[in-house]
Amino acid sequence: MQRLGDFKLPHFFNYPPYFTLQPVRETRDKQVQLWKELILDYCRNQKIFVIGLEDDFPLFSNPVIERSLSHEAKELFLAALVNEGRAEWMDKGHKKCLILWMRIQDWAEYIINFVKENGFEDGVMTVEDIRSGIESRGTDLAGIDRTVLMRALRLLEQKGKATIFKGTSTDDEGVKFSV
Amino acid sequence: MRRRPGIAGLQTAAATRDQYRLVGDNVAKIRTDLMKEQLATFRTQLEEFARKHKNDIRKNPTFRSQFHEMCAKVGVDPLASNKGFWAELLGIGDFYYELGVQIVNICLETRPQNGGLIDLQELRNLLCQRRKSARESVSEDDCLRAISKLKVLGSGFEVISVGKKKLVRSVPTELNRDHNEILEMAQAHGYVTAEEVERKFSWSSGRANDVLVSLLEEGLAMIDDGHRDGKRRYWFPCVSPMSGTSGSDQKI
């Protein structure tokens, strides 16, 4: 079994035709499905939030069988994720894609649990604290993409569970939780 | 013997015929009884054997296939009914019933990948993975038996031989000679190119193309345009399963 770092690759990754877009509809549907799952799994495993279509992304080529995905194929697989709400294009030209291996509402829930576990129910944290503080070490919040985090926090704000405010001394934003 | 005229003569002839028939019937009856007795003895012995080796039959696939062979020779089909003595004794009907259901499931699940044609070995591997918890192991013979029982459903489950491999077909597609030849050829590397096909069978490029396209449409083939030489390869998941059971394992 081939691996990328500590990530175990699925069998189809070694089967050359999966790197060529299939012309027959049913075969292609299956192909897209497999790639979608692989991209989400890999990003979740490696905590990747952004895929640049023009950068080298280890998942999009397999040197062992000397195959790599065409630009068209990459865009199609990511577009399929976008359609399902598991990814978003970050620009009009579809060059960068934000991967939501956890949906925004799941992130919001995750943050609530995190807050409860660490006793911040009525406390204040800076956004940067959440991303790189001691408390978040070892959780999925460590190194979370800022855009994703802000979206989740804003969702919590809408629900009245958090208030985001501008810090006075730094330009970092603060969050007051009221869970 | 001089034919004697008269009614008495006719009566005697009729009586003689009756006598012969009686004796004949008797002989036949004795023979049948004897046969019946022998068969009964045999059946008892077979039952005794089955009872004694119940566990072996259940757990050991080789033993099971030999037992089936023996049963077939004497015209006993332990799978004929799930209610009969055999099924009750061995639970063997349930075994194949369960196997059949699992086979159908696997065939349906892998259909999008292989177009409804799966290598028997691959099927068996998947089956064993699925049955990890069950202690009885499954042989190819068991798979074949279970599949032959599925035929009753009329859903087109069939085992076909292509080259050295046995393939299980779960879609009612008819494979013609051309298809078969390409599938056989693909067993060597897992794929073929149109050029190779034309050269090997001396087909026109039109014919080769038609067959390849129809295999694509059936979902049996997948194209691969990624090779350096720029030639399109047609891969056949049914003869080169990607789970890497046939040497396609790669490590880096």
Interface residues (C-beta under 8 A of the other chain):
Chain A: M1 Q2 R3 H11 F12 N14 Y15 P16 P17 Y18 F19 T20 Q22 P23 V24 E26 T27 D29 K30 P63 V64 I65 E66 R67 S68
Chain B: P112 Q113 G115 Y191 L216 E217 G219 M222 I223 D224 D225 G226 H227 R228 R233 W235 P237 M242 S243 G244 S248 D249 Q250 K251 I252
